[in-house]
Amino acid sequence: MAVVFVGAGFESATAGFPADVSVTASLGYVLMDLNGTALAEATPGFLAAFEIIDVVLVAALAGAVFLANRSSQGGDQ
């Protein structure tokens, strides 16, 4: 692993986001599938994935509340 770190080149100072671009705003536009920044226009939208994850997390939360409520009332005794 030391060979990789010692041999890695860091010549490219232009990689990454430009200085005049807001990273947070660009990520927000990409997540909501809006075209507000140059990064958002060049990146495919993630709205469908965002909504699917939202529904799955809400279902998991509702299931956890249901199971916690059931076990506090006596459960399968």
N, C-alpha and C positions, 0 to 999 in steps of 0.2 A: 504494500500500500504506500510505503514511503517513496518508492520509485515513481508512482503515479503523481504524487503531490510535487515531488521535486522536478519531474519532467513536464509538468503542465505548463502550457504557455498562456500568458495573460497579455498578449500584444493588442488584442482588439478592445479598444476603449469605447468603441461606438456601439457595442452590443447592448441590448436592453431597451428601455424606454428613453425617448428623447427628453431633454431637460424641460421643455415647455408643455409636456403632456401630463395630465393628472392621472395617475395610475388608478386611484380609487374611483374616480368618475368613469373612466374607461371600463373598468370591470363591472360597474353598475349598469352601464349602457349595454354591455355584452350580455349580462345575465338577463336583462329584461328585453333583449332583442330589439333595441332601439339604435338608430344611427345618429349619435350625437358627437362622436369623436372619430378621428381617423382610425384608431384601433378598432372601434366597434364596427366600422364599415368594412374592415378587412377580415373580420372574424365571424364565423357562423354563430348564430344565436343559440342560447342555452335555455330558452323559455320553457320548452317542453320538458327538458330534464329537471329544471327548477321546480316546475309544477308537480311532476311525478314524485320527486323527493318530498315535496311539501305534503302531498296526500299520504304517502307512506309514513312519514313522521307523525302526522296527526292521528292516523290509525293506530300506530304503536302507542302513542300517548293515551288514547282512549282505551285501548286494551289494558294498559298498565293500571289506569284508574279503575277499570272494571274489576280486574283481578285483586287489586288492593282493597276495594270495597267489599268484595265477596269474602276475602279471607278475614276481614275485620268483623264480619257478621257471623262467623262460625265456620264457613267454608264447607268442606266435605266430611264433617265429623259425624 
